[in-house]
Amino acid sequence: MIFESIIRSRKAGHAVRSGPLGPYMDGFVAAAATVGYTERSLYDLILGASQFARFLAEAGVTDVQQICDRHLRDFIGQLPVWQCCNGYSMPSVRGNRGARGLLRYLRISGIIPPEPSVEHPYSWVLDDWLKFLERQRGLAAKSLSLYRGHVEPFLLDLGQDATPDRLAELSSARVREYVQRQAPRFARSTRKDLVIALRSFLRFAFDVGNLRRDIANTIGRVPCFALDRLPRGPKWEDLPKLLATVDRSTKLGRRDFAILLTLMTYGVRAGQLSGLRLDDVHWRDARITFPAAKRGRPINAPLTAAVGDALLQYIREGRPNSAVREVFLSSDPPFQPLAAGSVYNVVSRAFRQSAITSPHQGSHAIRHAWATRALAQGQRLKTIADLLGHRSIESTRIYAKVDYAQLRSVGLPWPGEARS
């Protein structure tokens, strides 16, 4: 299959062939055709790649070795912007996907070198701190990403003051000013995470001699008290409405139905569902194993008939052919494992379509509803903690606040009722 068999316009084909990527378009088309694109999606991919190729030619790029991520950013920046239903805006999917796919093909094939890593003025201290958290404190990859996401923007805000000769003179006033500037953007729990990450970083920088003064304790803590809030989830009785929003006659519907039903049955996190592998479903033993989350324990549970049927229908009639071992895959080529954020999107879409009233409408809302129902049915906190994968039962105690039957049993009578 060659480029002209997809893009039949002679004018567009000549513009691409005469540019720096002309000799490589046939190889890209052949590679994309083997991944599993439909005829229409393959056309959209190649059309987007050809738009990127013409953009490079018009930008005066004559040598394929000159192509880098800067050209990709410039190309995406001039694409038309779409408004999504959730209020976010995004560039044209066709051009974005085609350009990224073409650049990835060129690098995998060794036609162009990988983009060189950018050395930031703060890398020297940030990388050492993250290694310390991983090796000495045992933080999980997700926690490291969270900490990095709070401290890296702070160092970026410092700019040249984050170099070895200037960071030593960092003042507490500068740090407090940054926190005060960022705080209005975040919820209370996120502000707490920001302060914890900054205090940890500043304490490490002082201990290794990168700061002359220990200013970590000059940043005020954000007060957050254990069990000071109620679980944020819908009523369990409303959750079947989520399943009713799915069209199971389509491949995408079969996947989304299996996702929703599995979340409702086991109350697992989105990351545990996205990490579920084919080998974790033990059909003969009627068991299912979800991977551990937050350094907790894996969850071993009976495989119910309803979930088994939903998974089997998706695997047989909806899941793309792929060597990937994860159960749930994206619906678009190249059919990568579904990310935790995509699981959230599946649930959020079902909430919107079902019009269920809930303060939180993601996958964690189902987890809250599941735990609340389990407690109302008389399950012990320890049992619920084990089923949720909590390392400490203290994480499960919040659900006792909405067990109204048990709360009524320990409540004192109203004084007026006692006299009567």
C-alpha positions, 0 to 999 in steps of 0.5 A: 500500500502506497501513499497515493492509494490513500490520498488521491489528490494529485496536488496534495500528493505532489506537495507531500512528495516534494517535501522532506518527508516524501520518501518516507510516506509509503513506509508510514502508510504500510506500518499504519495499515498493519496496526488495525485502522479501519479504512476511514480512520486510516484515511484520517491518520494519513491525511493528518500526517500529510498536513504535517508534511506540507507544513514542514515544506512550507516552513522551509524544512528541507532535511528530514534530520532537522525535524524535531518536537518544536515543529510538532508544537508549531503545527498543532498550535495552528490547527483549528480548535474544537470545543469539547462537551466537557468545556475543554478545548483541543486541537483538530484530532485528525492533524494532531494524531497524524502528526504525532504518529508520523513523528513516532514512526520516524523515530522508531524507524531510526530515520530521525534521532530522538528528541534530546532531553532538555536540561533545566536549571533545577534538574540537579536538585529535583532529580536527587530529591526524587531518587531520595524519596524513591529509594529511602522513603519507598514512595510509589511511582504515582506518589513520585509523580504527584510530588514532582507535579507540585515542586517542578512548577515551583522551581520553574517559577524560580527560574535562574534562582534555582541554580546551585549558586542562587538556590542557597539564598532562597528566602521563606518569603519567596516560598510563602508568596508562591504558595499564596499565589497558587492556593486559590487554584486548588481545593483544600486537599490539593493545597495540603499536598502542595505544602507537604511536597514543598516542605519535603523538598526544602528539608531535603535541600537543607540536609544535603547543603543546597540551602543555607537555612532550614525554611521548611517549617516557615510554610504554614500547614493546611489543616485537614482533619481525618474523617472531617468529610462524608464520602462523595458518591451517589446512592447505590440504588441509582447506579443501575442507571449507568448500565442503561446508558450503554449500547451493548450492540457496539464494540465500544458499548460492550467494553464500557458495560464491562468496565461499569459492571466490574467497578460496581461489583468490586469497588476497585480503583480506576488504576486497578481496572486499567491494570487488569490483565488477561492472566488475572481472570481465572476462568476455571477457578472463577476468581479475579485478581486486581493489582495492588494500588498505593502500595496496598495489597492485590485484591482477590475476589470471586468472579461473579457470573455477571462480570464473567459474562460481560468480560467474555462478551467484550473479549470475544466480540469487542476487544481488538486483536492485540498482543497487549495483555491488558484486558481493556484497550482503547477503541482507536488504533494502535489499541493501547491499554486503557489509561486510568483517566480513560476509565474515569471518562467512561464513568463520567460520560455514563453519569452525564447521560443518566442524569444521576445526582452525585457530588462526584461523577468519576470512577471513585464515586462508584467506589464510595457507593459500593463501600457505603452499601457494603457497610449498610448490609452489615459487613465488618470494617475489616472485611470492607478494608480488605475488599477495597485493598486498604492497608489501614482500617483507618482509611475505611472508617469514613464510611461508618459516618453514613451508616445511619442504621448503626448511628441511630442505635448509639444515639441518645434519646431526645430529652423530651422523648425521655420524659414522655 
